Amino acid sequence: MTKEEVLEKMEEEKESVKSKILYGQSSNSSANGCGWCFDVINHAIDLVEQLDEPKKVIIPEIIANDIKYHKKHGSTLRGALGSAFDQDAESNVYYWFFAADGDENVRKYISAWDNGYKVEKEKKYRVKLPGMIGSNGQQYISKSMDDKLFACAYRDYLEQEFTKEELEKFPNWVQQLEFEEIEDD
C-alpha cells in the first residue's frame, strides 16, 4: 500500500467517525469513544504525512542516460541490468557497475530506476598559468572556438572551465600545471 492509499483510507475513516459524532448515530458513551478515535486518526494522519519519500540517488550522467534510454524503449529493470552486464558490451556503463564500489552502484541503479535520481555534476577546473599575473589578474588557459589554447584572465564568456576528461586531451605540458577546482553555483 502506498502512502497516498494509507492517507486516503485514514481520511475515509475520519469522515466516518466524524459523521457518527455529528449525526448522533451512536450513544453518548460511544460518541465519546468516537471522539477519541477521531483524535487518534488525526494524529496518525499527521504521522503518515511526515513519512519520507525515498531519497533520490545521485548518479553519473552516463547512467542517467542509460536509464532514460531503457525506459523510453520499454525495457524492464531486469532487461536494462542484463544489457549493462552483457560481457560483449564493454561500455562506460558496464565499467561503472564493476568499479570499486560495484555492489553499491547496482543498488544505486535499482533505486534510480524505481525512485528517480539526481545527475551528478561533473567537476570542472581552470588551469592556472604560473607566474602569469597581468594587470587584469591571474592568467588561465582558455580555448578558442577552433580549439586553440591561449592565455587570458578569467572571463565568464570564455571557455576556461574544463572537465578531467577534457583536460586529458590537452597537450602534456598542460597536465603539469595547477588545476583550480570550480565551486558549483
N, CA and C atoms as a LAMMPS dump frame, in Angstrom:
ITEM: TIMESTEP
0
ITEM: NUMBER OF ATOMS
555
ITEM: BOX BOUNDS ff ff ff
-5.0000000000000000e+02 5.0000000000000000e+02
-5.0000000000000000e+02 5.0000000000000000e+02
-5.0000000000000000e+02 5.0000000000000000e+02
ITEM: ATOMS id mol type element x y z
1 1 1 N 0.854 -1.172 0
2 1 2 C 0 0 0
3 1 3 C 0.905 1.242 0
4 2 1 N 0.537 2.224 -0.796
5 2 2 C 1.342 3.443 -0.865
6 2 3 C 0.94 4.418 0.233
7 3 1 N 1.765 5.412 0.435
8 3 2 C 1.489 6.449 1.43
9 3 3 C 0.152 7.129 1.111
10 4 1 N -0.089 7.401 -0.161
11 4 2 C -1.321 8.07 -0.573
12 4 3 C -2.543 7.207 -0.28
13 5 1 N -2.43 5.9 -0.518
14 5 2 C -3.548 4.992 -0.241
15 5 3 C -3.843 4.935 1.258
16 6 1 N -2.807 4.911 2.088
17 6 2 C -2.991 4.909 3.543
18 6 3 C -3.695 6.189 3.977
19 7 1 N -3.23 7.329 3.457
20 7 2 C -3.852 8.604 3.813
21 7 3 C -5.316 8.646 3.385
22 8 1 N -5.604 8.137 2.208
23 8 2 C -6.978 8.112 1.711
24 8 3 C -7.873 7.27 2.628
25 9 1 N -7.405 6.077 3.015
26 9 2 C -8.17 5.197 3.92
27 9 3 C -8.402 5.888 5.259
28 10 1 N -7.363 6.548 5.767
29 10 2 C -7.483 7.207 7.066
30 10 3 C -8.453 8.385 6.999
31 11 1 N -8.434 9.121 5.909
32 11 2 C -9.374 10.231 5.729
33 11 3 C -10.803 9.693 5.669
34 12 1 N -11.013 8.569 4.977
35 12 2 C -12.34 7.946 4.912
36 12 3 C -12.811 7.552 6.307
37 13 1 N -11.927 6.945 7.072
38 13 2 C -12.264 6.521 8.434
39 13 3 C -12.585 7.734 9.305
40 14 1 N -11.805 8.787 9.135
41 14 2 C -12.037 10.012 9.905
42 14 3 C -13.42 10.588 9.582
43 15 1 N -13.767 10.611 8.309
44 15 2 C -15.085 11.131 7.91
45 15 3 C -16.206 10.263 8.469
46 16 1 N -15.991 8.949 8.502
47 16 2 C -16.984 8.031 9.054
48 16 3 C -17.2 8.313 10.536
49 17 1 N -16.115 8.464 11.279
50 17 2 C -16.209 8.75 12.715
51 17 3 C -16.856 10.112 12.926
52 18 1 N -16.464 11.075 12.115
53 18 2 C -16.995 12.43 12.215
54 18 3 C -18.51 12.435 12.004
55 19 1 N -18.971 11.712 10.986
56 19 2 C -20.409 11.68 10.707
57 19 3 C -21.173 10.988 11.831
58 20 1 N -20.589 9.963 12.439
59 20 2 C -21.243 9.287 13.563
60 20 3 C -21.412 10.244 14.729
61 21 1 N -20.391 11.069 14.966
62 21 2 C -20.458 12.025 16.072
63 21 3 C -21.474 13.118 15.753
64 22 1 N -21.399 13.693 14.536
65 22 2 C -22.268 14.804 14.158
66 22 3 C -23.73 14.408 14.052
67 23 1 N -24.01 13.26 13.518
68 23 2 C -25.388 12.861 13.264
69 23 3 C -25.94 11.933 14.333
70 24 1 N -25.241 11.825 15.456
71 24 2 C -25.737 11.077 16.595
72 24 3 C -26.052 9.632 16.302
73 25 1 N -25.253 9.003 15.463
74 25 2 C -25.505 7.617 15.107
75 25 3 C -24.968 6.661 16.153
76 26 1 N -24.56 7.186 17.286
77 26 2 C -24.092 6.32 18.358
78 26 3 C -24.529 6.911 19.679
79 27 1 N -24.559 6.1 20.716
80 27 2 C -24.963 6.571 22.039
81 27 3 C -23.926 7.547 22.57
82 28 1 N -24.284 8.288 23.616
83 28 2 C -23.354 9.27 24.188
84 28 3 C -22.035 8.657 24.603
85 29 1 N -22.086 7.481 25.217
86 29 2 C -20.845 6.866 25.682
87 29 3 C -19.952 6.461 24.506
88 30 1 N -20.582 5.946 23.441
89 30 2 C -19.738 5.57 22.303
90 30 3 C -19.342 6.786 21.489
91 31 1 N -20.113 7.877 21.562
92 31 2 C -19.736 9.118 20.873
93 31 3 C -18.44 9.651 21.468
94 32 1 N -18.334 9.551 22.791
95 32 2 C -17.079 9.977 23.416
96 32 3 C -15.927 9.108 22.925
97 33 1 N -16.179 7.812 22.781
98 33 2 C -15.177 6.9 22.238
99 33 3 C -14.823 7.266 20.814
100 34 1 N -15.832 7.659 20.032
101 34 2 C -15.583 8.06 18.641
102 34 3 C -14.76 9.344 18.591
103 35 1 N -15.007 10.261 19.552
104 35 2 C -14.215 11.497 19.609
105 35 3 C -12.744 11.178 19.836
106 36 1 N -12.496 10.244 20.725
107 36 2 C -11.132 9.8 20.984
108 36 3 C -10.541 9.174 19.727
109 37 1 N -11.37 8.358 19.056
110 37 2 C -10.95 7.703 17.814
111 37 3 C -10.598 8.764 16.76
112 38 1 N -11.402 9.808 16.694
113 38 2 C -11.184 10.913 15.75
114 38 3 C -9.822 11.555 15.998
115 39 1 N -9.477 11.794 17.258
116 39 2 C -8.173 12.375 17.609
117 39 3 C -7.026 11.452 17.213
118 40 1 N -7.204 10.15 17.455
119 40 2 C -6.17 9.175 17.113
120 40 3 C -5.956 9.142 15.604
121 41 1 N -7.038 9.162 14.849
122 41 2 C -6.925 9.14 13.38
123 41 3 C -6.206 10.399 12.896
124 42 1 N -6.551 11.564 13.44
125 42 2 C -5.863 12.809 13.051
126 42 3 C -4.372 12.734 13.346
127 43 1 N -4.04 12.194 14.513
128 43 2 C -2.635 12.055 14.878
129 43 3 C -1.917 11.095 13.917
130 44 1 N -2.578 9.983 13.598
131 44 2 C -1.986 9.011 12.67
132 44 3 C -1.787 9.634 11.288
133 45 1 N -2.732 10.425 10.837
134 45 2 C -2.606 11.111 9.532
135 45 3 C -1.391 12.038 9.559
136 46 1 N -1.234 12.782 10.65
137 46 2 C -0.066 13.668 10.777
138 46 3 C 1.237 12.887 10.68
139 47 1 N 1.286 11.721 11.342
140 47 2 C 2.496 10.905 11.312
141 47 3 C 2.777 10.365 9.909
142 48 1 N 1.747 9.877 9.222
143 48 2 C 1.931 9.331 7.87
144 48 3 C 2.415 10.421 6.925
145 49 1 N 1.892 11.631 7.083
146 49 2 C 2.318 12.736 6.211
147 49 3 C 3.788 13.089 6.412
148 50 1 N 4.332 12.73 7.57
149 50 2 C 5.739 13.022 7.841
150 50 3 C 6.686 11.955 7.313
151 51 1 N 6.128 10.853 6.813
152 51 2 C 6.99 9.799 6.265
153 51 3 C 7.81 10.351 5.118
154 52 1 N 9.06 9.942 5.074
155 52 2 C 9.94 10.388 3.994
156 52 3 C 9.627 9.648 2.711
157 53 1 N 9.655 10.387 1.644
158 53 2 C 9.631 9.756 0.336
159 53 3 C 11.029 9.176 0.138
160 54 1 N 11.173 8.154 -0.693
161 54 2 C 12.526 7.624 -0.922
162 54 3 C 13.427 8.727 -1.476
163 55 1 N 14.648 8.777 -0.965
164 55 2 C 15.584 9.789 -1.434
165 55 3 C 16.091 9.415 -2.815
166 56 1 N 16.251 10.432 -3.635
167 56 2 C 16.788 10.211 -4.97
168 56 3 C 18.3 10.065 -4.874
169 57 1 N 18.823 9.04 -5.525
170 57 2 C 20.264 8.82 -5.516
171 57 3 C 20.928 9.746 -6.536
172 58 1 N 22.203 9.959 -6.345
173 58 2 C 22.98 10.783 -7.277
174 58 3 C 23.799 9.83 -8.134
175 59 1 N 23.606 9.935 -9.451
176 59 2 C 24.294 9.05 -10.39
177 59 3 C 24.965 9.871 -11.486
178 60 1 N 25.991 9.286 -12.12
179 60 2 C 26.648 9.991 -13.23
180 60 3 C 25.694 10.147 -14.422
181 61 1 N 25.979 11.117 -15.248
182 61 2 C 25.132 11.397 -16.406
183 61 3 C 25.015 10.193 -17.342
184 62 1 N 26.098 9.421 -17.504
185 62 2 C 26.03 8.26 -18.407
186 62 3 C 25.022 7.228 -17.904
187 63 1 N 24.899 7.09 -16.601
188 63 2 C 23.944 6.145 -16.033
189 63 3 C 22.528 6.694 -16.173
190 64 1 N 22.363 7.991 -15.946
191 64 2 C 21.052 8.624 -16.141
192 64 3 C 20.594 8.448 -17.582
193 65 1 N 21.507 8.641 -18.527
194 65 2 C 21.163 8.468 -19.947
195 65 3 C 20.794 7.022 -20.252
196 66 1 N 21.495 6.077 -19.618
197 66 2 C 21.199 4.656 -19.812
198 66 3 C 19.791 4.336 -19.311
199 67 1 N 19.442 4.839 -18.144
200 67 2 C 18.107 4.593 -17.581
201 67 3 C 17.044 5.216 -18.478
202 68 1 N 17.27 6.464 -18.904
203 68 2 C 16.306 7.132 -19.797
204 68 3 C 16.102 6.326 -21.075
205 69 1 N 17.198 5.872 -21.662
206 69 2 C 17.143 5.099 -22.905
207 69 3 C 16.291 3.835 -22.715
208 70 1 N 16.6 3.076 -21.665
209 70 2 C 15.891 1.811 -21.452
210 70 3 C 14.412 2.029 -21.133
211 71 1 N 14.102 3.053 -20.361
212 71 2 C 12.69 3.329 -20.049
213 71 3 C 11.952 3.798 -21.3
214 72 1 N 12.616 4.624 -22.103
215 72 2 C 11.994 5.13 -23.336
216 72 3 C 11.655 3.985 -24.288
217 73 1 N 12.5 2.951 -24.3
218 73 2 C 12.301 1.83 -25.208
219 73 3 C 11.564 0.658 -24.546
220 74 1 N 10.941 0.923 -23.39
221 74 2 C 10.081 -0.069 -22.759
222 74 3 C 10.791 -1.231 -22.087
223 75 1 N 12.049 -1.06 -21.765
224 75 2 C 12.779 -2.143 -21.091
225 75 3 C 12.283 -2.317 -19.67
226 76 1 N 12.452 -3.51 -19.165
227 76 2 C 12.228 -3.76 -17.743
228 76 3 C 13.546 -3.491 -17.022
229 77 1 N 13.485 -3.431 -15.71
230 77 2 C 14.711 -3.253 -14.929
231 77 3 C 15.662 -4.412 -15.191
232 78 1 N 15.123 -5.62 -15.227
233 78 2 C 15.962 -6.798 -15.48
234 78 3 C 16.616 -6.709 -16.857
235 79 1 N 15.869 -6.252 -17.85
236 79 2 C 16.433 -6.097 -19.198
237 79 3 C 17.538 -5.053 -19.244
238 80 1 N 17.325 -3.942 -18.533
239 80 2 C 18.336 -2.883 -18.507
240 80 3 C 19.607 -3.371 -17.821
241 81 1 N 19.44 -4.068 -16.693
242 81 2 C 20.615 -4.594 -15.995
243 81 3 C 21.301 -5.671 -16.833
244 82 1 N 20.505 -6.498 -17.497
245 82 2 C 21.075 -7.544 -18.355
246 82 3 C 21.936 -6.963 -19.449
247 83 1 N 21.468 -5.876 -20.069
248 83 2 C 22.27 -5.274 -21.139
249 83 3 C 23.527 -4.623 -20.567
250 84 1 N 23.437 -4.099 -19.349
251 84 2 C 24.606 -3.476 -18.728
252 84 3 C 25.673 -4.516 -18.385
253 85 1 N 25.234 -5.723 -17.999
254 85 2 C 26.179 -6.763 -17.596
255 85 3 C 26.601 -7.668 -18.755
256 86 1 N 26.106 -7.386 -19.952
257 86 2 C 26.471 -8.182 -21.121
258 86 3 C 27.984 -8.083 -21.34
259 87 1 N 28.656 -9.215 -21.302
260 87 2 C 30.122 -9.242 -21.4
261 87 3 C 30.637 -8.664 -22.715
262 88 1 N 29.816 -8.688 -23.756
263 88 2 C 30.258 -8.161 -25.047
264 88 3 C 30.154 -6.638 -25.121
265 89 1 N 29.393 -6.068 -24.219
266 89 2 C 29.16 -4.628 -24.269
267 89 3 C 30.027 -3.915 -23.239
268 90 1 N 31.299 -3.844 -23.481
269 90 2 C 32.193 -3.178 -22.535
270 90 3 C 32.116 -1.671 -22.748
271 91 1 N 31.135 -1.074 -22.095
272 91 2 C 30.89 0.359 -22.219
273 91 3 C 31.203 1.047 -20.887
274 92 1 N 31.039 2.358 -20.862
275 92 2 C 31.235 3.104 -19.623
276 92 3 C 30.228 2.668 -18.561
277 93 1 N 29.019 2.309 -18.995
278 93 2 C 28.002 1.822 -18.057
279 93 3 C 28.476 0.512 -17.437
280 94 1 N 28.973 -0.384 -18.268
281 94 2 C 29.5 -1.683 -17.804
282 94 3 C 30.602 -1.467 -16.767
283 95 1 N 31.534 -0.564 -17.06
284 95 2 C 32.65 -0.314 -16.153
285 95 3 C 32.188 0.341 -14.85
286 96 1 N 31.139 1.166 -14.928
287 96 2 C 30.618 1.8 -13.718
288 96 3 C 30.106 0.738 -12.745
289 97 1 N 29.463 -0.297 -13.283
290 97 2 C 28.95 -1.364 -12.423
291 97 3 C 30.076 -2.153 -11.76
292 98 1 N 31.223 -2.229 -12.395
293 98 2 C 32.32 -3.023 -11.86
294 98 3 C 33.414 -2.177 -11.222
295 99 1 N 33.082 -0.917 -10.919
296 99 2 C 34.034 -0.053 -10.216
297 99 3 C 34.245 -0.605 -8.805
298 100 1 N 35.141 0.02 -8.064
299 100 2 C 35.483 -0.44 -6.712
300 100 3 C 34.244 -0.616 -5.834
301 101 1 N 33.244 0.242 -6.022
302 101 2 C 32.017 0.121 -5.23
303 101 3 C 30.873 -0.421 -6.092
304 102 1 N 31.176 -1.445 -6.859
305 102 2 C 30.227 -2.026 -7.806
306 102 3 C 28.907 -2.453 -7.204
307 103 1 N 28.929 -3.137 -6.048
308 103 2 C 27.671 -3.557 -5.43
309 103 3 C 26.816 -2.341 -5.078
310 104 1 N 27.461 -1.306 -4.573
311 104 2 C 26.729 -0.085 -4.235
312 104 3 C 26.17 0.556 -5.508
313 105 1 N 26.901 0.482 -6.601
314 105 2 C 26.42 1.036 -7.862
315 105 3 C 25.2 0.286 -8.376
316 106 1 N 25.155 -1.023 -8.174
317 106 2 C 23.967 -1.799 -8.558
318 106 3 C 22.771 -1.313 -7.741
319 107 1 N 22.967 -1.133 -6.438
320 107 2 C 21.882 -0.629 -5.581
321 107 3 C 21.42 0.752 -6.038
322 108 1 N 22.389 1.615 -6.391
323 108 2 C 22.05 2.962 -6.86
324 108 3 C 21.235 2.903 -8.149
325 109 1 N 21.628 2.023 -9.061
326 109 2 C 20.93 1.901 -10.337
327 109 3 C 19.476 1.489 -10.098
328 110 1 N 19.289 0.493 -9.244
329 110 2 C 17.937 -0.006 -8.958
330 110 3 C 17.11 1.093 -8.282
331 111 1 N 17.7 1.79 -7.324
332 111 2 C 16.995 2.874 -6.646
333 111 3 C 16.662 4.003 -7.629
334 112 1 N 17.596 4.331 -8.501
335 112 2 C 17.357 5.377 -9.504
336 112 3 C 16.223 4.959 -10.439
337 113 1 N 16.202 3.709 -10.815
338 113 2 C 15.157 3.188 -11.695
339 113 3 C 13.793 3.306 -11.012
340 114 1 N 13.736 2.911 -9.73
341 114 2 C 12.465 2.869 -9.007
342 114 3 C 12.018 4.22 -8.463
343 115 1 N 12.956 5.022 -7.943
344 115 2 C 12.589 6.213 -7.184
345 115 3 C 13.005 7.533 -7.816
346 116 1 N 13.646 7.476 -8.963
347 116 2 C 14.157 8.697 -9.572
348 116 3 C 15.577 8.968 -9.102
349 117 1 N 16.196 10.003 -9.657
350 117 2 C 17.602 10.27 -9.385
351 117 3 C 17.93 11.728 -9.633
352 118 1 N 19.097 12.106 -9.171
353 118 2 C 19.689 13.399 -9.495
354 118 3 C 20.981 13.101 -10.232
355 119 1 N 21.291 13.912 -11.215
356 119 2 C 22.503 13.697 -12.008
357 119 3 C 23.672 14.394 -11.323
358 120 1 N 24.735 13.608 -11.132
359 120 2 C 25.96 14.113 -10.521
360 120 3 C 26.576 15.153 -11.444
361 121 1 N 26.894 16.29 -10.866
362 121 2 C 27.548 17.324 -11.663
363 121 3 C 29.021 16.986 -11.766
364 122 1 N 29.519 17.018 -12.996
365 122 2 C 30.926 16.711 -13.216
366 122 3 C 31.776 17.898 -12.761
367 123 1 N 32.843 17.599 -12.041
368 123 2 C 33.73 18.659 -11.561
369 123 3 C 34.395 19.343 -12.741
370 124 1 N 34.56 20.644 -12.591
371 124 2 C 35.234 21.425 -13.627
372 124 3 C 36.42 22.139 -13
373 125 1 N 37.407 22.421 -13.861
374 125 2 C 38.662 23.012 -13.402
375 125 3 C 39.082 24.138 -14.323
376 126 1 N 39.792 25.102 -13.736
377 126 2 C 40.512 26.115 -14.506
378 126 3 C 41.982 25.764 -14.399
379 127 1 N 42.736 26.077 -15.43
380 127 2 C 44.168 25.78 -15.424
381 127 3 C 44.928 27.1 -15.283
382 128 1 N 45.581 27.254 -14.113
383 128 2 C 46.364 28.46 -13.83
384 128 3 C 47.661 28.417 -14.616
385 129 1 N 48.059 29.543 -15.14
386 129 2 C 49.364 29.659 -15.782
387 129 3 C 50.301 30.305 -14.767
388 130 1 N 51.225 29.516 -14.199
389 130 2 C 52.076 30.015 -13.109
390 130 3 C 52.942 31.184 -13.563
391 131 1 N 53.018 32.173 -12.676
392 131 2 C 53.877 33.333 -12.944
393 131 3 C 53.273 34.297 -13.945
394 132 1 N 52.118 34.023 -14.411
395 132 2 C 51.488 34.9 -15.398
396 132 3 C 50.321 35.635 -14.746
397 133 1 N 50.673 36.748 -14.11
398 133 2 C 49.661 37.6 -13.494
399 133 3 C 49.822 38.974 -14.123
400 134 1 N 48.839 39.329 -14.905
401 134 2 C 48.89 40.614 -15.597
402 134 3 C 48.138 41.679 -14.822
403 135 1 N 48.028 42.84 -15.406
404 135 2 C 47.316 43.943 -14.753
405 135 3 C 45.835 43.607 -14.587
406 136 1 N 45.352 42.661 -15.38
407 136 2 C 43.946 42.251 -15.268
408 136 3 C 43.782 40.976 -14.44
409 137 1 N 44.852 40.507 -13.792
410 137 2 C 44.745 39.372 -12.882
411 137 3 C 45.431 38.11 -13.362
412 138 1 N 45.226 37.028 -12.601
413 138 2 C 45.793 35.707 -12.899
414 138 3 C 45.368 35.267 -14.302
415 139 1 N 46.318 34.708 -15.03
416 139 2 C 46.031 34.223 -16.381
417 139 3 C 45.712 32.72 -16.329
418 140 1 N 44.745 32.325 -17.116
419 140 2 C 44.319 30.935 -17.2
420 140 3 C 44.355 30.483 -18.651
421 141 1 N 44.398 29.161 -18.827
422 141 2 C 44.285 28.626 -20.184
423 141 3 C 42.846 28.809 -20.637
424 142 1 N 42.715 29.3 -21.831
425 142 2 C 41.411 29.475 -22.452
426 142 3 C 41.427 28.714 -23.767
427 143 1 N 40.258 28.354 -24.258
428 143 2 C 40.174 27.591 -25.504
429 143 3 C 39.282 28.346 -26.479
430 144 1 N 39.801 28.541 -27.69
431 144 2 C 39.04 29.25 -28.712
432 144 3 C 38.069 28.3 -29.409
433 145 1 N 37.227 28.853 -30.24
434 145 2 C 36.226 28.061 -30.976
435 145 3 C 36.896 27.019 -31.881
436 146 1 N 38.105 27.333 -32.361
437 146 2 C 38.806 26.374 -33.233
438 146 3 C 39.808 25.523 -32.445
439 147 1 N 39.574 25.368 -31.145
440 147 2 C 40.344 24.502 -30.244
441 147 3 C 41.789 24.943 -30.024
442 148 1 N 42.094 26.186 -30.241
443 148 2 C 43.43 26.72 -29.952
444 148 3 C 43.453 27.193 -28.496
445 149 1 N 44.587 26.953 -27.817
446 149 2 C 44.738 27.379 -26.436
447 149 3 C 45.407 28.742 -26.389
448 150 1 N 44.964 29.591 -25.457
449 150 2 C 45.582 30.899 -25.27
450 150 3 C 45.447 31.313 -23.811
451 151 1 N 46.207 32.317 -23.405
452 151 2 C 46.189 32.806 -22.025
453 151 3 C 45.285 34.02 -21.919
454 152 1 N 44.517 34.034 -20.828
455 152 2 C 43.636 35.174 -20.597
456 152 3 C 43.21 35.169 -19.133
457 153 1 N 42.963 36.358 -18.572
458 153 2 C 42.412 36.442 -17.215
459 153 3 C 41.006 35.855 -17.245
460 154 1 N 40.474 35.514 -16.083
461 154 2 C 39.155 34.893 -16.037
462 154 3 C 38.096 35.784 -16.687
463 155 1 N 37.362 35.198 -17.577
464 155 2 C 36.23 35.849 -18.243
465 155 3 C 35.116 34.803 -18.324
466 156 1 N 33.927 35.137 -17.814
467 156 2 C 32.85 34.155 -17.792
468 156 3 C 32.318 33.811 -19.183
469 157 1 N 32.632 34.586 -20.181
470 157 2 C 32.165 34.307 -21.54
471 157 3 C 33.169 33.486 -22.353
472 158 1 N 34.339 33.191 -21.773
473 158 2 C 35.337 32.368 -22.458
474 158 3 C 35.273 30.928 -21.964
475 159 1 N 35.715 30.004 -22.786
476 159 2 C 35.795 28.611 -22.363
477 159 3 C 37.091 28.434 -21.575
478 160 1 N 36.963 28.471 -20.254
479 160 2 C 38.113 28.361 -19.358
480 160 3 C 37.902 27.295 -18.29
481 161 1 N 36.77 26.635 -18.288
482 161 2 C 36.462 25.597 -17.307
483 161 3 C 36.331 24.275 -18.044
484 162 1 N 37.069 23.274 -17.541
485 162 2 C 37.157 22.004 -18.252
486 162 3 C 36.958 20.828 -17.3
487 163 1 N 36.4 19.733 -17.823
488 163 2 C 36.286 18.503 -17.047
489 163 3 C 37.627 17.777 -17.095
490 164 1 N 37.811 16.79 -16.22
491 164 2 C 39.048 15.983 -16.231
492 164 3 C 39.238 15.34 -17.609
493 165 1 N 38.159 14.84 -18.169
494 165 2 C 38.227 14.177 -19.477
495 165 3 C 38.718 15.15 -20.554
496 166 1 N 38.216 16.375 -20.52
497 166 2 C 38.66 17.379 -21.492
498 166 3 C 40.134 17.728 -21.276
499 167 1 N 40.533 17.844 -20.011
500 167 2 C 41.927 18.187 -19.708
501 167 3 C 42.893 17.101 -20.183
502 168 1 N 42.469 15.849 -20.138
503 168 2 C 43.326 14.745 -20.582
504 168 3 C 43.628 14.816 -22.079
505 169 1 N 42.811 15.519 -22.829
506 169 2 C 43.017 15.656 -24.271
507 169 3 C 43.952 16.818 -24.615
508 170 1 N 44.286 17.633 -23.615
509 170 2 C 45.185 18.754 -23.838
510 170 3 C 46.613 18.243 -23.951
511 171 1 N 47.532 19.066 -24.484
512 171 2 C 48.942 18.658 -24.578
513 171 3 C 49.517 18.3 -23.202
514 172 1 N 50.566 17.486 -23.201
515 172 2 C 51.18 17.01 -21.95
516 172 3 C 51.617 18.14 -21.024
517 173 1 N 52.135 19.239 -21.588
518 173 2 C 52.615 20.321 -20.732
519 173 3 C 51.491 20.9 -19.871
520 174 1 N 50.249 20.811 -20.35
521 174 2 C 49.112 21.32 -19.577
522 174 3 C 48.883 20.451 -18.339
523 175 1 N 49.127 19.142 -18.473
524 175 2 C 48.925 18.211 -17.355
525 175 3 C 49.831 18.549 -16.171
526 176 1 N 50.943 19.236 -16.432
527 176 2 C 51.902 19.57 -15.379
528 176 3 C 51.506 20.826 -14.592
529 177 1 N 50.5 21.539 -15.07
530 177 2 C 50.105 22.799 -14.431
531 177 3 C 49.112 22.564 -13.297
532 178 1 N 48.89 23.604 -12.511
533 178 2 C 47.971 23.523 -11.375
534 178 3 C 46.522 23.704 -11.847
535 179 1 N 45.655 22.788 -11.423
536 179 2 C 44.234 22.872 -11.748
537 179 3 C 43.507 23.445 -10.54
538 180 1 N 42.635 24.37 -10.798
539 180 2 C 41.854 25.018 -9.751
540 180 3 C 40.407 24.521 -9.888
541 181 1 N 39.93 23.785 -8.862
542 181 2 C 38.561 23.256 -8.942
543 181 3 C 37.56 24.384 -8.816
544 182 1 N 36.53 24.333 -9.651
545 182 2 C 35.493 25.36 -9.666
546 182 3 C 34.362 24.921 -8.734
547 183 1 N 33.914 25.821 -7.88
548 183 2 C 32.794 25.541 -6.989
549 183 3 C 31.49 25.635 -7.776
550 184 1 N 30.543 24.741 -7.448
551 184 2 C 29.229 24.781 -8.093
552 184 3 C 28.475 26.025 -7.645
553 185 1 N 27.662 26.534 -8.56
554 185 2 C 26.833 27.705 -8.234
555 185 3 C 25.645 27.306 -7.408
